[in-house]
Amino acid sequence: ELNRFPVEQRTVENFRKIISSVQLPFMFTDYRCDIHYGTDDEARMDTLLKAAEAGADVIDVMADLYCASPLEITSDEKAIARQKETIEAVHRLGAKVVMSSHILDRSRTADECIAQLRAEEARGADIVKLVTMAYTQDGFLASLRCLMRLDREMPTPWIYLCGGPFARMQRFLGPHFGCAVEFAVHDYMTGMISSRNGGMTVSELSGLYLGGVAKWAMRIFSVVLLLLVGTVFVTSPATLLAQLTPAALTPTFWIIVILLYYVLATLLPID
């Protein structure tokens, strides 16, 4: 995912070093959340073509490339023609294409999902991909129906995922129904998730993805945990310092000193 990759380092040579660093397939993506190029489709696609030239196995081409659409799939004929040319260019460089759509504000029926994936298939993609949301039990069941139909009806390798409270369950089931690729990360930082949701706190993120009960459970857990951590990080060093210093310097004295130090270290730009 290149959305935060420095522009000056987006070179064929650097991409080649990354790809050769491990013996695993590489898929490169660069969506409109790119902090440097943003909605400049041409600039982002130029970066992805460099990755293909460097030896990437798969390049992600958005289904609304060159003509943004709320459903992330364009019906503009000129844009579709340019997409087909881009896919051919990627193929000439030796990489495969996954054409993707991300609809992160609504659920979709199985008929709607399959129609969108077939439209991506018709543009020459090697793999078709769609991500929707499943906020309710009905939305989750609709995603399961879509998985079953894709397994039976879609000859092209496909990726169908959903977000929301049921995302994890749906993604665990996906491979059993023929989903070509599942996405995971080794260490998905809370800060990254927060930045993608307007700076939400951990408890708010829990509510967003797991529901209201999880949000309040996380709030209570966070308060208790912070109190326990704060207590340990004050009383333990205070007790140790009291043992190493004259008797007049009691643990209470050191607790006050440590608390003052924490306040100053937080407010002042010093280590």
Accessible surface in RSA format (square Angstrom, percent):
REM  Atomic radii and reference values for relative SASA: ProtOr
REM  Chains: A
REM  Algorithm: Lee & Richards
REM  Probe-radius: 1.40
REM  Slices: 20
REM RES _ NUM      All-atoms   Total-Side   Main-Chain    Non-polar    All polar
REM                ABS   REL    ABS   REL    ABS   REL    ABS   REL    ABS   REL
RES GLU A   1   109.06  62.6  56.50  42.7  52.57 125.2  22.92  44.3  86.14  70.3
RES LEU A   2     7.26   4.0   7.26   5.2   0.00   0.0   7.26   5.1   0.00   0.0
RES ASN A   3    13.29   9.2  13.29  12.8   0.00   0.0   0.13   0.3  13.16  12.7
RES ARG A   4   144.10  60.5 128.98  65.7  15.12  36.0  55.03  75.2  89.07  54.0
RES PHE A   5    46.13  23.1  42.35  26.2   3.78   9.8  44.55  27.0   1.58   4.5
RES PRO A   6    45.53  33.2  44.41  40.5   1.12   4.1  45.53  37.6   0.00   0.0
RES VAL A   7    57.71  38.0  50.96  46.1   6.74  16.3  50.96  44.3   6.74  18.3
RES GLU A   8   133.32  76.5 106.08  80.3  27.24  64.9  68.44 132.4  64.88  53.0
RES GLN A   9    81.26  45.4  81.18  59.3   0.09   0.2  14.68  31.3  66.58  50.5
RES ARG A  10     4.24   1.8   2.80   1.4   1.44   3.4   2.80   3.8   1.44   0.9
RES THR A  11    52.91  37.6  51.18  51.9   1.73   4.1  50.44  67.7   2.47   3.7
RES VAL A  12    31.67  20.8  29.01  26.3   2.66   6.4  29.01  25.2   2.66   7.2
RES GLU A  13   109.62  62.9 106.74  80.8   2.88   6.9  35.92  69.5  73.70  60.2
RES ASN A  14    42.47  29.3  40.85  39.5   1.62   3.9   7.57  18.2  34.90  33.7
RES PHE A  15     0.00   0.0   0.00   0.0   0.00   0.0   0.00   0.0   0.00   0.0
RES ARG A  16   117.28  49.2 117.00  59.6   0.27   0.7  53.86  73.6  63.42  38.4
RES LYS A  17   125.37  61.2 117.10  71.8   8.28  19.7  77.14  69.4  48.23  51.4
RES ILE A  18    60.54  34.5  57.52  42.8   3.03   7.3  60.54  43.6   0.00   0.0
RES ILE A  19    26.22  14.9  22.66  16.9   3.56   8.6  22.66  16.3   3.56   9.7
RES SER A  20    75.70  64.0  52.62  70.2  23.08  53.2  43.07  91.7  32.64  45.7
RES SER A  21    79.58  67.2  42.60  56.9  36.98  85.2  43.32  92.3  36.26  50.8
RES VAL A  22    69.70  45.9  61.87  56.0   7.82  18.8  67.07  58.3   2.63   7.1
RES GLN A  23   169.67  94.9 137.34 100.4  32.33  77.0  69.79 148.5  99.88  75.8
RES LEU A  24   124.48  69.3 111.43  79.7  13.05  32.8 114.87  80.7   9.61  25.9
RES PRO A  25   109.75  80.0  87.68  79.9  22.07  80.2  90.28  74.5  19.47 121.0
RES PHE A  26    42.37  21.2  39.92  24.7   2.45   6.4  42.37  25.7   0.00   0.0
RES MET A  27    56.19  29.1  31.97  21.2  24.21  57.6  23.91  20.3  32.28  42.8
RES PHE A  28     9.65   4.8   9.15   5.7   0.51   1.3   9.65   5.9   0.00   0.0
RES THR A  29    13.59   9.7  13.59  13.8   0.00   0.0  10.37  13.9   3.23   4.9
RES ASP A  30     2.09   1.5   0.00   0.0   2.09   5.0   0.00   0.0   2.09   2.1
RES TYR A  31    39.53  18.5  39.02  22.2   0.51   1.3  38.41  28.9   1.12   1.4
RES ARG A  32    48.25  20.3  34.89  17.8  13.36  31.8  27.36  37.4  20.89  12.7
RES CYS A  33    73.81  55.8  50.85  56.7  22.95  53.9  48.79 123.6  25.02  27.0
RES ASP A  34     5.12   3.6   0.00   0.0   5.12  12.1   0.00   0.0   5.12   5.1
RES ILE A  35    97.66  55.6  60.21  44.9  37.45  90.3  68.30  49.2  29.36  79.7
RES HIS A  36    87.37  47.8  52.18  36.3  35.18  90.0  38.17  39.3  49.19  57.2
RES TYR A  37    64.59  30.2  53.29  30.3  11.31  29.4  32.79  24.6  31.81  39.2
RES GLY A  38    22.13  27.3   0.00   N/A  22.13  27.3  21.28  58.4   0.85   1.9
RES THR A  39   108.16  76.9  90.91  92.2  17.25  41.1  56.58  76.0  51.58  78.0
RES ASP A  40    66.01  46.2  56.98  56.7   9.03  21.4  23.16  54.5  42.85  42.7
RES ASP A  41    10.46   7.3   9.53   9.5   0.93   2.2   3.89   9.2   6.56   6.5
RES GLU A  42    89.55  51.4  82.89  62.7   6.66  15.9  51.70 100.0  37.84  30.9
RES ALA A  43    22.60  20.8  13.22  20.4   9.38  21.3  20.82  29.3   1.77   4.7
RES ARG A  44     2.80   1.2   2.80   1.4   0.00   0.0   0.29   0.4   2.51   1.5
RES MET A  45     6.62   3.4   6.03   4.0   0.59   1.4   4.96   4.2   1.66   2.2
RES ASP A  46    73.48  51.5  71.12  70.8   2.37   5.6  18.47  43.5  55.01  54.9
RES THR A  47     3.63   2.6   3.63   3.7   0.00   0.0   0.00   0.0   3.63   5.5
RES LEU A  48     4.56   2.5   4.56   3.3   0.00   0.0   4.56   3.2   0.00   0.0
RES LEU A  49    47.34  26.4  46.46  33.2   0.87   2.2  46.71  32.8   0.63   1.7
RES LYS A  50    70.02  34.2  68.98  42.3   1.03   2.5  31.90  28.7  38.11  40.6
RES ALA A  51     0.00   0.0   0.00   0.0   0.00   0.0   0.00   0.0   0.00   0.0
RES ALA A  52     0.95   0.9   0.00   0.0   0.95   2.2   0.00   0.0   0.95   2.5
RES GLU A  53    95.57  54.9  78.39  59.3  17.18  40.9  16.17  31.3  79.40  64.8
RES ALA A  54     7.63   7.0   0.00   0.0   7.63  17.4   0.50   0.7   7.13  18.9
RES GLY A  55    41.72  51.4   0.00   N/A  41.72  51.4  28.66  78.7  13.05  29.2
RES ALA A  56     3.42   3.1   0.00   0.0   3.42   7.8   0.00   0.0   3.42   9.1
RES ASP A  57    64.00  44.8  54.79  54.5   9.20  21.8  15.40  36.2  48.60  48.5
RES VAL A  58    23.95  15.8  23.95  21.7   0.00   0.0  23.95  20.8   0.00   0.0
RES ILE A  59     0.00   0.0   0.00   0.0   0.00   0.0   0.00   0.0   0.00   0.0
RES ASP A  60     2.29   1.6   0.00   0.0   2.29   5.4   0.00   0.0   2.29   2.3
RES VAL A  61     0.66   0.4   0.00   0.0   0.66   1.6   0.66   0.6   0.00   0.0
RES MET A  62     7.00   3.6   6.18   4.1   0.81   1.9   6.18   5.3   0.81   1.1
RES ALA A  63     0.00   0.0   0.00   0.0   0.00   0.0   0.00   0.0   0.00   0.0
RES ASP A  64     0.75   0.5   0.75   0.8   0.00   0.0   0.00   0.0   0.75   0.8
RES LEU A  65     3.64   2.0   3.64   2.6   0.00   0.0   3.64   2.6   0.00   0.0
RES TYR A  66    43.47  20.3  12.19   6.9  31.28  81.4   7.07   5.3  36.40  44.9
RES CYS A  67    48.90  37.0  41.17  45.9   7.73  18.2  10.08  25.5  38.82  41.9
RES ALA A  68    75.89  69.8  45.75  70.6  30.14  68.6  46.08  64.9  29.82  79.0
RES SER A  69    27.70  23.4  17.31  23.1  10.39  23.9  11.16  23.8  16.54  23.2
RES PRO A  70   116.42  84.8  89.97  82.0  26.45  96.1 103.44  85.4  12.97  80.6
RES LEU A  71    46.97  26.2  46.97  33.6   0.00   0.0  46.97  33.0   0.00   0.0
RES GLU A  72    33.84  19.4  33.84  25.6   0.00   0.0   7.27  14.1  26.57  21.7
RES ILE A  73    29.30  16.7  21.49  16.0   7.81  18.8  21.49  15.5   7.81  21.2
RES THR A  74     4.58   3.3   1.68   1.7   2.90   6.9   1.76   2.4   2.82   4.3
RES SER A  75    98.86  83.5  81.60 108.9  17.26  39.8  46.84  99.8  52.01  72.9
RES ASP A  76    61.85  43.3  52.61  52.4   9.24  21.8  14.53  34.2  47.32  47.2
RES GLU A  77   130.44  74.9 123.92  93.8   6.52  15.5  62.88 121.6  67.57  55.2
RES LYS A  78   171.57  83.7 165.36 101.5   6.21  14.8 112.99 101.7  58.58  62.4
RES ALA A  79     3.82   3.5   1.57   2.4   2.26   5.1   3.38   4.8   0.45   1.2
RES ILE A  80    22.58  12.8  22.58  16.8   0.00   0.0  22.58  16.3   0.00   0.0
RES ALA A  81    49.33  45.4  44.43  68.6   4.90  11.1  48.12  67.8   1.20   3.2
RES ARG A  82   101.22  42.5 100.29  51.1   0.93   2.2  38.67  52.8  62.55  37.9
RES GLN A  83     0.00   0.0   0.00   0.0   0.00   0.0   0.00   0.0   0.00   0.0
RES LYS A  84    89.68  43.8  88.87  54.5   0.82   1.9  37.09  33.4  52.59  56.0
RES GLU A  85   111.69  64.1 107.59  81.4   4.10   9.8  40.41  78.2  71.28  58.2
RES THR A  86    12.71   9.0   8.40   8.5   4.31  10.3   4.89   6.6   7.82  11.8
RES ILE A  87     3.69   2.1   3.69   2.7   0.00   0.0   3.69   2.7   0.00   0.0
RES GLU A  88    96.86  55.6  95.19  72.0   1.67   4.0  30.33  58.7  66.53  54.3
RES ALA A  89    20.71  19.0  19.65  30.3   1.06   2.4  20.00  28.2   0.71   1.9
RES VAL A  90     0.00   0.0   0.00   0.0   0.00   0.0   0.00   0.0   0.00   0.0
RES HIS A  91    71.56  39.1  55.37  38.5  16.19  41.4  42.02  43.3  29.54  34.4
RES ARG A  92   180.51  75.8 141.87  72.3  38.64  92.0  78.19 106.9 102.32  62.0
RES LEU A  93    74.82  41.7  51.76  37.0  23.06  58.0  56.37  39.6  18.45  49.7
RES GLY A  94    67.69  83.5   0.00   N/A  67.69  83.5  35.75  98.1  31.94  71.5
RES ALA A  95     3.49   3.2   0.03   0.0   3.45   7.9   0.60   0.8   2.89   7.6
RES LYS A  96   121.97  59.5 121.97  74.8   0.00   0.0  65.31  58.8  56.66  60.4
RES VAL A  97     0.00   0.0   0.00   0.0   0.00   0.0   0.00   0.0   0.00   0.0
RES VAL A  98     0.17   0.1   0.17   0.2   0.00   0.0   0.17   0.2   0.00   0.0
RES MET A  99     0.00   0.0   0.00   0.0   0.00   0.0   0.00   0.0   0.00   0.0
RES SER A 100     0.00   0.0   0.00   0.0   0.00   0.0   0.00   0.0   0.00   0.0
RES SER A 101     0.00   0.0   0.00   0.0   0.00   0.0   0.00   0.0   0.00   0.0
RES HIS A 102    32.51  17.8  26.03  18.1   6.49  16.6  20.43  21.1  12.08  14.1
RES ILE A 103     1.40   0.8   0.09   0.1   1.32   3.2   1.40   1.0   0.00   0.0
RES LEU A 104   106.84  59.5  88.51  63.3  18.33  46.1  88.90  62.4  17.93  48.3
RES ASP A 105    92.66  64.9  67.44  67.1  25.22  59.6  40.87  96.2  51.79  51.6
RES ARG A 106    96.00  40.3  91.30  46.5   4.69  11.2  35.17  48.1  60.83  36.9
RES SER A 107    49.54  41.9  30.25  40.4  19.28  44.4  24.08  51.3  25.46  35.7
RES ARG A 108    36.94  15.5  30.10  15.3   6.83  16.3   4.14   5.7  32.80  19.9
RES THR A 109    75.55  53.7  74.06  75.1   1.49   3.6  72.38  97.2   3.18   4.8
RES ALA A 110    12.49  11.5   9.20  14.2   3.29   7.5   9.20  13.0   3.29   8.7
RES ASP A 111    90.32  63.3  83.22  82.8   7.10  16.8  29.88  70.3  60.44  60.3
RES GLU A 112    70.80  40.6  64.31  48.7   6.49  15.4  26.38  51.0  44.42  36.3
RES CYS A 113     0.12   0.1   0.00   0.0   0.12   0.3   0.12   0.3   0.00   0.0
RES ILE A 114     9.16   5.2   9.16   6.8   0.00   0.0   9.16   6.6   0.00   0.0
RES ALA A 115    61.59  56.6  49.42  76.3  12.18  27.7  55.08  77.6   6.51  17.2
RES GLN A 116    10.22   5.7   4.77   3.5   5.44  13.0   7.90  16.8   2.32   1.8
RES LEU A 117     0.00   0.0   0.00   0.0   0.00   0.0   0.00   0.0   0.00   0.0
RES ARG A 118    94.64  39.7  90.47  46.1   4.17   9.9  44.76  61.2  49.88  30.2
RES ALA A 119    36.36  33.4  26.52  40.9   9.84  22.4  34.98  49.3   1.38   3.7
RES GLU A 120     0.00   0.0   0.00   0.0   0.00   0.0   0.00   0.0   0.00   0.0
RES GLU A 121    43.32  24.9  34.22  25.9   9.09  21.6  17.35  33.6  25.96  21.2
RES ALA A 122    78.05  71.8  47.25  72.9  30.80  70.1  59.32  83.5  18.73  49.6
RES ARG A 123    18.80   7.9  14.92   7.6   3.87   9.2   3.39   4.6  15.41   9.3
RES GLY A 124    37.84  46.7   0.00   N/A  37.84  46.7  31.85  87.4   6.00  13.4
RES ALA A 125    10.16   9.3   0.00   0.0  10.16  23.1   0.00   0.0  10.16  26.9
RES ASP A 126    42.99  30.1  32.52  32.4  10.46  24.7  12.15  28.6  30.84  30.8
RES ILE A 127    24.58  14.0  24.58  18.3   0.00   0.0  24.58  17.7   0.00   0.0
RES VAL A 128     0.00   0.0   0.00   0.0   0.00   0.0   0.00   0.0   0.00   0.0
RES LYS A 129    11.92   5.8  11.92   7.3   0.00   0.0   0.18   0.2  11.74  12.5
RES LEU A 130     0.05   0.0   0.05   0.0   0.00   0.0   0.05   0.0   0.00   0.0
RES VAL A 131     9.21   6.1   9.21   8.3   0.00   0.0   9.21   8.0   0.00   0.0
RES THR A 132     1.60   1.1   1.60   1.6   0.00   0.0   0.00   0.0   1.60   2.4
RES MET A 133    21.26  11.0  18.80  12.4   2.46   5.9  16.71  14.2   4.56   6.0
RES ALA A 134     0.00   0.0   0.00   0.0   0.00   0.0   0.00   0.0   0.00   0.0
RES TYR A 135    99.16  46.3  84.21  47.9  14.95  38.9  66.37  49.9  32.79  40.4
RES THR A 136    78.99  56.2  75.18  76.2   3.81   9.1  69.41  93.2   9.58  14.5
RES GLN A 137   132.41  74.0 129.91  94.9   2.50   5.9  32.45  69.1  99.96  75.8
RES ASP A 138   108.10  75.7 104.45 104.0   3.65   8.6  30.24  71.2  77.86  77.7
RES GLY A 139     8.93  11.0   0.00   N/A   8.93  11.0   5.56  15.2   3.37   7.6
RES PHE A 140    21.21  10.6  21.21  13.1   0.00   0.0  21.21  12.9   0.00   0.0
RES LEU A 141    85.69  47.7  84.92  60.8   0.76   1.9  84.92  59.6   0.76   2.1
RES ALA A 142    14.90  13.7  14.74  22.8   0.15   0.3  14.82  20.9   0.08   0.2
RES SER A 143     2.27   1.9   1.78   2.4   0.49   1.1   1.96   4.2   0.32   0.4
RES LEU A 144    32.92  18.3  32.92  23.6   0.00   0.0  32.92  23.1   0.00   0.0
RES ARG A 145   124.78  52.4 124.11  63.3   0.67   1.6  51.24  70.0  73.54  44.6
RES CYS A 146     0.07   0.1   0.07   0.1   0.00   0.0   0.07   0.2   0.00   0.0
RES LEU A 147     0.00   0.0   0.00   0.0   0.00   0.0   0.00   0.0   0.00   0.0
RES MET A 148    69.03  35.7  67.35  44.6   1.68   4.0  42.35  36.0  26.68  35.3
RES ARG A 149    73.35  30.8  73.35  37.4   0.00   0.0  29.44  40.2  43.91  26.6
RES LEU A 150     0.31   0.2   0.25   0.2   0.07   0.2   0.25   0.2   0.07   0.2
RES ASP A 151    81.61  57.2  57.88  57.6  23.73  56.1   1.79   4.2  79.82  79.6
RES ARG A 152   184.67  77.5 144.82  73.8  39.84  94.9  54.57  74.6 130.10  78.8
RES GLU A 153    68.16  39.1  52.38  39.6  15.78  37.6  32.70  63.3  35.46  29.0
RES MET A 154    13.82   7.2   0.35   0.2  13.47  32.1   0.96   0.8  12.86  17.0
RES PRO A 155   110.57  80.6  70.93  64.7  39.64 144.1  83.94  69.3  26.63 165.5
RES THR A 156    21.63  15.4  17.69  17.9   3.94   9.4   7.91  10.6  13.71  20.7
RES PRO A 157    70.47  51.4  61.28  55.9   9.19  33.4  70.44  58.2   0.04   0.2
RES TRP A 158     9.46   3.8   9.33   4.5   0.13   0.3   2.14   1.1   7.32  11.9
RES ILE A 159     0.89   0.5   0.89   0.7   0.00   0.0   0.89   0.6   0.00   0.0
RES TYR A 160     2.01   0.9   1.86   1.1   0.15   0.4   0.00   0.0   2.01   2.5
RES LEU A 161     3.28   1.8   3.28   2.3   0.00   0.0   3.28   2.3   0.00   0.0
RES CYS A 162     0.21   0.2   0.21   0.2   0.00   0.0   0.21   0.5   0.00   0.0
RES GLY A 163    11.37  14.0   0.00   N/A  11.37  14.0  11.37  31.2   0.00   0.0
RES GLY A 164     5.30   6.5   0.00   N/A   5.30   6.5   1.21   3.3   4.09   9.2
RES PRO A 165    46.85  34.1  26.60  24.3  20.24  73.6  26.65  22.0  20.20 125.6
RES PHE A 166    40.47  20.2  39.30  24.3   1.17   3.0  40.47  24.5   0.00   0.0
RES ALA A 167    18.55  17.1  18.45  28.5   0.09   0.2  18.45  26.0   0.09   0.2
RES ARG A 168   187.49  78.7 179.92  91.7   7.57  18.0  60.27  82.4 127.22  77.1
RES MET A 169   102.45  53.1  96.43  63.8   6.02  14.3  84.24  71.6  18.21  24.1
RES GLN A 170     0.37   0.2   0.37   0.3   0.00   0.0   0.00   0.0   0.37   0.3
RES ARG A 171    72.10  30.3  68.65  35.0   3.46   8.2  27.49  37.6  44.62  27.0
RES PHE A 172   142.90  71.5 134.41  83.3   8.48  22.1 136.80  82.9   6.09  17.4
RES LEU A 173    60.23  33.5  60.23  43.1   0.00   0.0  60.23  42.3   0.00   0.0
RES GLY A 174     0.27   0.3   0.00   N/A   0.27   0.3   0.27   0.7   0.00   0.0
RES PRO A 175    70.93  51.7  51.14  46.6  19.79  71.9  51.94  42.9  18.99 118.0
RES HIS A 176   150.42  82.2 113.36  78.8  37.07  94.8  71.53  73.7  78.90  91.8
RES PHE A 177    50.57  25.3  49.98  31.0   0.59   1.5  50.57  30.7   0.00   0.0
RES GLY A 178    39.67  48.9   0.00   N/A  39.67  48.9  25.36  69.6  14.31  32.1
RES CYS A 179    11.65   8.8   0.00   0.0  11.65  27.4   0.00   0.0  11.65  12.6
RES ALA A 180    51.53  47.4  14.29  22.0  37.24  84.7  23.45  33.0  28.08  74.4
RES VAL A 181    57.25  37.7  51.97  47.0   5.28  12.7  57.25  49.7   0.00   0.0
RES GLU A 182    56.52  32.4  30.74  23.3  25.78  61.4  29.87  57.8  26.65  21.8
RES PHE A 183    73.73  36.9  55.10  34.1  18.62  48.5  57.64  34.9  16.08  46.0
RES ALA A 184    99.59  91.6  60.64  93.6  38.95  88.6  70.57  99.4  29.02  76.9
RES VAL A 185    92.87  61.1  62.69  56.8  30.18  72.7  70.50  61.3  22.37  60.7
RES HIS A 186   193.52 105.8 151.64 105.4  41.89 107.2 119.67 123.3  73.85  85.9
RES ASP A 187   104.96  73.5  85.06  84.7  19.90  47.0  24.84  58.5  80.11  79.9
RES TYR A 188    85.30  39.8  63.19  36.0  22.11  57.5  50.89  38.2  34.41  42.4
RES MET A 189   110.77  57.4 105.03  69.5   5.75  13.7  70.10  59.6  40.67  53.9
RES THR A 190    66.81  47.5  61.92  62.8   4.89  11.7  26.28  35.3  40.53  61.3
RES GLY A 191    49.40  60.9   0.00   N/A  49.40  60.9  38.30 105.1  11.09  24.8
RES MET A 192    62.34  32.3  55.67  36.8   6.67  15.9  56.80  48.3   5.54   7.3
RES ILE A 193    41.28  23.5  41.16  30.7   0.12   0.3  41.28  29.7   0.00   0.0
RES SER A 194    20.09  17.0  20.09  26.8   0.00   0.0  10.49  22.3   9.60  13.5
RES SER A 195    62.19  52.5  31.85  42.5  30.34  69.9  36.30  77.3  25.89  36.3
RES ARG A 196   121.62  51.1  84.92  43.3  36.70  87.4  51.14  69.9  70.48  42.7
RES ASN A 197    35.68  24.6  21.48  20.8  14.20  34.2  10.32  24.8  25.36  24.5
RES GLY A 198    80.58  99.4   0.00   N/A  80.58  99.4  42.90 117.7  37.68  84.4
RES GLY A 199    53.60  66.1   0.00   N/A  53.60  66.1  26.25  72.0  27.35  61.3
RES MET A 200    65.91  34.1  59.77  39.6   6.14  14.6  62.35  53.0   3.55   4.7
RES THR A 201    77.98  55.5  69.92  70.9   8.05  19.2  76.05 102.1   1.93   2.9
RES VAL A 202    72.13  47.5  68.96  62.4   3.17   7.6  68.96  59.9   3.17   8.6
RES SER A 203    14.41  12.2  12.79  17.1   1.63   3.8   3.38   7.2  11.03  15.5
RES GLU A 204    69.93  40.2  65.58  49.6   4.36  10.4  14.80  28.6  55.13  45.0
RES LEU A 205    11.61   6.5  10.85   7.8   0.76   1.9  11.13   7.8   0.49   1.3
RES SER A 206    14.31  12.1   9.65  12.9   4.66  10.7   5.72  12.2   8.59  12.0
RES GLY A 207    17.23  21.2   0.00   N/A  17.23  21.2   5.85  16.0  11.38  25.5
RES LEU A 208    67.45  37.6  51.89  37.1  15.57  39.1  59.30  41.6   8.15  21.9
RES TYR A 209    80.31  37.5  79.66  45.3   0.65   1.7  57.57  43.3  22.74  28.0
RES LEU A 210   120.73  67.2  95.54  68.4  25.19  63.3  96.64  67.9  24.09  64.8
RES GLY A 211    26.10  32.2   0.00   N/A  26.10  32.2  26.03  71.4   0.07   0.2
RES GLY A 212    45.03  55.5   0.00   N/A  45.03  55.5  30.09  82.6  14.94  33.5
RES VAL A 213   133.83  88.1 125.73 113.8   8.10  19.5 130.73 113.6   3.10   8.4
RES ALA A 214    24.38  22.4  16.13  24.9   8.25  18.8  21.76  30.6   2.62   6.9
RES LYS A 215    58.99  28.8  58.99  36.2   0.00   0.0   7.67   6.9  51.31  54.7
RES TRP A 216   147.71  59.3 147.71  71.5   0.00   0.0 128.65  68.6  19.06  30.9
RES ALA A 217    56.57  52.0  45.34  70.0  11.23  25.5  52.02  73.3   4.55  12.1
RES MET A 218    57.35  29.7  55.20  36.5   2.15   5.1  51.98  44.2   5.37   7.1
RES ARG A 219    79.67  33.5  76.55  39.0   3.13   7.4  29.91  40.9  49.76  30.2
RES ILE A 220   112.31  63.9 109.00  81.2   3.32   8.0 112.31  80.9   0.00   0.0
RES PHE A 221   115.20  57.6 110.16  68.2   5.04  13.1 114.91  69.7   0.29   0.8
RES SER A 222    33.80  28.6  31.82  42.5   1.99   4.6  24.30  51.7   9.51  13.3
RES VAL A 223    88.40  58.2  86.47  78.3   1.93   4.7  88.10  76.6   0.30   0.8
RES VAL A 224    74.21  48.8  74.14  67.1   0.06   0.2  74.14  64.4   0.06   0.2
RES LEU A 225    78.96  44.0  77.76  55.6   1.20   3.0  78.74  55.3   0.22   0.6
RES LEU A 226   124.58  69.4 117.08  83.8   7.50  18.9 117.41  82.5   7.17  19.3
RES LEU A 227   119.69  66.7 115.66  82.7   4.04  10.1 118.57  83.3   1.12   3.0
RES LEU A 228   107.41  59.8 106.87  76.5   0.53   1.3 107.28  75.3   0.13   0.3
RES VAL A 229    65.10  42.8  62.67  56.7   2.44   5.9  65.10  56.6   0.01   0.0
RES GLY A 230    33.67  41.5   0.00   N/A  33.67  41.5  32.95  90.4   0.71   1.6
RES THR A 231    75.85  53.9  68.03  69.0   7.82  18.6  50.62  68.0  25.22  38.1
RES VAL A 232    83.44  54.9  82.36  74.6   1.08   2.6  83.27  72.3   0.17   0.5
RES PHE A 233   122.77  61.4 119.10  73.8   3.67   9.5 122.41  74.2   0.36   1.0
RES VAL A 234    14.58   9.6  14.58  13.2   0.00   0.0  14.58  12.7   0.00   0.0
RES THR A 235    53.63  38.1  53.02  53.8   0.61   1.4  42.78  57.5  10.85  16.4
RES SER A 236    61.36  51.9  48.94  65.3  12.42  28.6  35.27  75.1  26.09  36.6
RES PRO A 237    45.45  33.1  41.38  37.7   4.07  14.8  45.26  37.4   0.18   1.1
RES ALA A 238     0.46   0.4   0.46   0.7   0.00   0.0   0.46   0.7   0.00   0.0
RES THR A 239    64.29  45.7  64.29  65.2   0.00   0.0  44.71  60.1  19.58  29.6
RES LEU A 240   101.35  56.4  99.46  71.2   1.89   4.7 100.97  70.9   0.38   1.0
RES LEU A 241    58.65  32.7  58.65  42.0   0.00   0.0  58.65  41.2   0.00   0.0
RES ALA A 242    17.93  16.5   7.53  11.6  10.39  23.6   7.78  11.0  10.14  26.9
RES GLN A 243   134.21  75.0  98.34  71.9  35.88  85.4  41.99  89.4  92.22  69.9
RES LEU A 244   130.87  72.9  96.07  68.7  34.80  87.5 101.15  71.0  29.72  80.0
RES THR A 245    38.45  27.4  24.37  24.7  14.09  33.6  28.01  37.6  10.45  15.8
RES PRO A 246    92.85  67.7  80.58  73.5  12.27  44.6  92.37  76.3   0.48   3.0
RES ALA A 247    98.00  90.1  68.90 106.3  29.10  66.2  78.82 111.0  19.18  50.8
RES ALA A 248    89.94  82.7  58.06  89.6  31.88  72.5  70.01  98.6  19.93  52.8
RES LEU A 249    54.61  30.4  53.54  38.3   1.08   2.7  53.54  37.6   1.08   2.9
RES THR A 250    61.12  43.5  59.40  60.2   1.72   4.1  51.71  69.5   9.41  14.2
RES PRO A 251    61.85  45.1  61.85  56.4   0.00   0.0  61.85  51.1   0.00   0.0
RES THR A 252    88.91  63.2  88.71  89.9   0.21   0.5  53.29  71.6  35.63  53.9
RES PHE A 253    84.42  42.2  80.70  50.0   3.72   9.7  83.83  50.8   0.59   1.7
RES TRP A 254    39.66  15.9  39.66  19.2   0.00   0.0  39.66  21.1   0.00   0.0
RES ILE A 255    50.96  29.0  50.96  38.0   0.00   0.0  50.96  36.7   0.00   0.0
RES ILE A 256    94.31  53.7  93.49  69.6   0.82   2.0  94.19  67.8   0.11   0.3
RES VAL A 257    54.13  35.6  52.68  47.7   1.46   3.5  53.16  46.2   0.97   2.6
RES ILE A 258    15.00   8.5  14.53  10.8   0.47   1.1  15.00  10.8   0.00   0.0
RES LEU A 259    86.94  48.4  86.61  62.0   0.33   0.8  86.72  60.9   0.23   0.6
RES LEU A 260   105.72  58.9 105.53  75.5   0.19   0.5 105.68  74.2   0.04   0.1
RES TYR A 261   121.10  56.5 117.54  66.9   3.56   9.3  87.03  65.4  34.07  42.0
RES TYR A 262    78.02  36.4  76.40  43.5   1.62   4.2  65.66  49.3  12.37  15.2
RES VAL A 263    79.45  52.3  75.49  68.3   3.96   9.5  79.44  69.0   0.01   0.0
RES LEU A 264    93.12  51.9  93.12  66.6   0.00   0.0  93.12  65.4   0.00   0.0
RES ALA A 265    37.35  34.3  21.26  32.8  16.09  36.6  22.81  32.1  14.54  38.5
RES THR A 266   114.19  81.2  82.44  83.6  31.75  75.7  65.27  87.7  48.91  73.9
RES LEU A 267   131.07  73.0 101.90  72.9  29.17  73.3 104.16  73.1  26.91  72.4
RES LEU A 268    82.67  46.0  76.92  55.0   5.74  14.4  77.81  54.6   4.86  13.1
RES PRO A 269   135.22  98.6  95.57  87.1  39.66 144.1 112.39  92.8  22.83 141.9
RES ILE A 270   117.48  66.9  94.73  70.6  22.76  54.8 104.48  75.2  13.01  35.3
RES ASP A 271   174.64 122.3 118.60 118.1  56.04 132.5  51.61 121.5 123.03 122.7
END  Absolute sums over single chains surface
CHAIN  1 A    15646.3      12955.7       2690.5      10327.8       5318.5
END  Absolute sums over all chains
TOTAL         15646.3      12955.7       2690.5      10327.8       5318.5
